[in-house]
Amino acid sequence: MDGISEILATYNCVSLDEKIQFELDGVVEKEIKQAYCIENLEFCVSCMDYTTLKVSDTEESVKNFTADLLKKLKKFNLRDVAAVCVFSNYAGIVREGLQGTEIQTAVVAGNFPNSQTFTEIKLAECKMAIGAGAQEVDVVISVGDILEKNYEKVYRELKAIRKVCENVRLKVILETGELKDLESIFNASLIAVYAGADFIKTSTGKVPVNATPESVYVMCEAIRQYYAQTGKRVGLKVAGGVSKAQNAIRYLTIVNHVLGCEWLTPYYFRIGASQLMDDIVKEIKALQMIK
């Protein structure tokens, strides 16, 4: 296979800025209104990575977080979320708490949220998390190396992480708010998918700028072009500041607009959130009242 830089040269992100703005301001905005319904709100719950990543998390609080989720799903008659996402040292607690459900145990690893450590430490943390019960692993790409265009270095590290995570689903966080421009987001997306990511993810939620419609659109475009070239589908996870139902529907609509309904399944679309569910429940009740 050619080096990753040569592969990137076969893709096209020229004039994406103008196209994205035109699409978001026009077509997508109209489609959001049509998509805002109970069925899609319930679907967003099923795509959720229900997340707690607080510095104050403890074994007891994570255990309660998992138990409270299951109670909430039952109380409001909601579909199961896709996963519960926690720090890697709590993988075993979540896995045990989710027994008897189809909900996956997801963790952040690889020195989340900044990825600034030795590759060997990232690999060791991923291994330990999987050994403790993690079924999905979210890691952060080396943002500084993307900005300096050290693409081969980033690719090699992600390939090593992919090898360690060969039996679990791997999500690569691009930290789009720190990448500054659409071309960097586009290239980071392609590097991650060529390295073997099952999902590319917008953000950690730990920086000033997290998920945006523009970043999600360009990630979808990279996935679309990758699928056209390889025939391989990769998922997209929106995370960071997605606390309102309206935002969730907006991102669902962008994915549907760029990639199509084939991506509208928890296998290919996720929303990482800690506060979103309460707003979705509120909005579902409001729509039910209208009916």
N, C-alpha and C positions, 0 to 999 in steps of 0.2 A: 504494500500500500504506500502511496505517496505520503510525504510529511503533511502534518495538519495544515501548515501554511499554504501548501499547494492545493489541498482540498478546499480550503476557504476561498481560494481564487476562482473556483468553479461556481461559486454562488453569487447572487446579485442582491445588494441592498441599496443600489443607487436610487435616489429620488423617493426613498421610503418616507421621509419626513412629510412631504407634501401629500402623498397618497394617504398616509395614516390620518392626518388632520382632516382631510376631505371626508374620508370614510367615517371617522368618529363623529364629526360634527353633523354629518348628513344621514347617511344610511343607517348606521348603528344606532343613533339616537332614536330614530323611528322604530327600529326593531325592538328596542328595550321596552317601549310602551306596550307592544304586542306580547312580549314575553313575560310581563309582570302578572303572574297568576299563581293560584294556590299550588298547582301541579309543579311548577318550576321552583317555587319556594321550598316545597317538600323535597324536590330533587336536590337542591343545594345542601340540605341537611345530609342527604345520603353521600354527598361528595366531600363532606367536611372532615378535615384532620383536626379534631377537637383538642386544643393545645393549652398546656400550662408550661411556661418557661420563665418562672419567676426566680429571682435570687433567693427568695424566702421559701421556696418549695422544700418540703421534707417528705420522708416516707409516709407519714401519717396524712399529710395534706394531699399527696398524690393519690393515696388509697381512697380518700374521701372524694376527691375530684372525679375519679373513675366511677365510684358508686353513685355519686350524685347525677352523673351523666345518664346512667342506666335508668335511674328513677325518673329523670326528666323525659327521656324518650318514651317511657311507658305512660307517664302522666298525660302527655300531649299527643299520644298515639302517633309518634313520628317513626320514620324508617331509621334503621341503624345508621350511625355515622360510618365513614370509611375507616377511620383510625383514631386512636388517641395518641397524641404526640407529646413526649416529655424529654427531659434530659436523660442521657444514656444510662446513668446509674439507677434510674427508676424503672428500667425495662421489665425486670422481673415482677415488680409490684403490679404494674399495669397488665402484664400478660396473665397473671393470676386473677386479677379483678375482672378480666374480660372472658374468663372461661365460660363456655356455653353460648358464646356469641360468635358472629362472623367478623366482628370488629378487629382490625389489625392493630398490633402494637408497633408504634413508630417512635423513633428517637432522633434527636439531633446529636451529631458526633463530629469527629475531626476537628476538635478545638473550636466548636461553635461559640460565639457568633463571628469570630474574626479570622479563623483559619491560619492564624500566625503561630506556627510551631513546626517542629520537625515532621517530615512525612511519616517517619517511623512511629511517632506518637499518635498521629491521626489513624494510621493503620491499626495500631494496638487498641485504640479506643473503639474503633468499629468492630474489631474482633470480639472484644469484651462485651460490647452491647449485644451483639448477635448471640454470643454464648449465654447471656442473661435472659434472652427471649425476644429480642427485637426482630420484627419481621420486615420492617422498612427502616431505612437509614437516610437521613437528610444531612448532607455535608455542604460546606460553603466553599465555593471556588476561590482561588487565590486572586483576589481583586487587583492587588498591586501589579501582579504579573500580567493580567489582562490589559491593564492600562499602559504598561510598558511594552506590550505586544510580545511578551515571552511565551508565545503560544505553545511551542513544543514542550516547554517545562510544565505548563498547566496540564496539557494533554497527558504527559507521562504520569504525573501524580494522580490524575483522575483514573487512568487505566489501572494503576496499582490499587487504588481504593475499590474500583470495580471488581478486581480479582478477589479481594478480601470479602467483598459483599456479593459473591457470585450466586448465593442461594437466597438472597433477599432483594427487595425492590430498593433501588438507589435513586434518590432525588438530589439533584445538584442545585444549590442555591446560588444564583448569580449576583445577588445584592445589587439589583439594577439601579437603585438610587445613587450608588457610588460610581457607577460606570460612566455616567455623565452624558454619553451620546448614544444614539440608536445603533450606529455601526458597531460599537463595542458590545452592546447587548446582543446584537445579531451574531457576532463572531463568538462570543462566550457561549451562546446557545448551541451553536454548531460544534464547538470544541467538546462541550459536555455530552452531546448526543453521540458524537463519533467515539468518545471514550467509553460509551456504554450506559449512559444514564437512562433510567426508565422514565424519569420525569425531569423537567427543568422547572425551577421554582424561582419566583421573583425575588423574595426578600427574607431577611431574618426577623424583621419587625423591630430591630434594635438600632436602626439608624434614622436620621431625620426624614429622609424620603424613602418610602417603601413602594408598594405596588401602585402603578398608575395605569390608566387605559392605554397610554402610548407604549409603555414597556411590555404590557401583555400582548398588544397587537404585534409588535415586532418579534416577540418570542413565538407567537403563533405563526408568523410568516416564515421564520426559520424552520419550524417544525414542518410546515407545509412544503417548503422547498426540499427539505431532507426526505420527506416521504415520497415526493415526486422523483427524486434521484435514486432512492434505495428501496422503496416499497415497505419501509419499516415505520411503524407508528410509535411515537413517543408522547408521553403525557405532559400536561402542564399543571403546575400548582401555583395558585395565586395566594400570597400571604403577605401580611404586614399592613395593618390598618383597615382590614376588611371587617368592619363591625356593624354595618348597616345592610339590610336586605336589598336595598336599591343598588348598592355597590356589587353585591354578589350577583344579582341579575345582570348588571352591566357587564361583568366579566364573563358570565355564561354566554351572553349575547355575542360578545367579541369572539369567543372560541367557536361558537356556532357559525358566525359570519365568515371567518377566515378558514376554519378547518372542516366544518360540517358536522352534522348530527352524529356521525360515527365517533366523534370525540366526546359526546355528551353521555358519559358513563363514568362511574367512580374509578374505573380501571385507567382512564386517560385524563380525567379532570378532577382536581382537588382544590379545596379552599382551606387554607390554614387559618384558624380563628379561635379566639377565646371568648369573645363577647357576642358573636354574630347570632347564635342560636336564639337568644332571648328576643332579639329584634325580629327574627323570622317568625317566631311564635306569635308575637304581637301583630305582625302584618297579616299572617294567615287568619287570625281571629277577626281582624278588620275586614278582610275580603269576604269572609264567611258571613259577616253581618250584612254586607251589601247584597249578597246572594239571597 
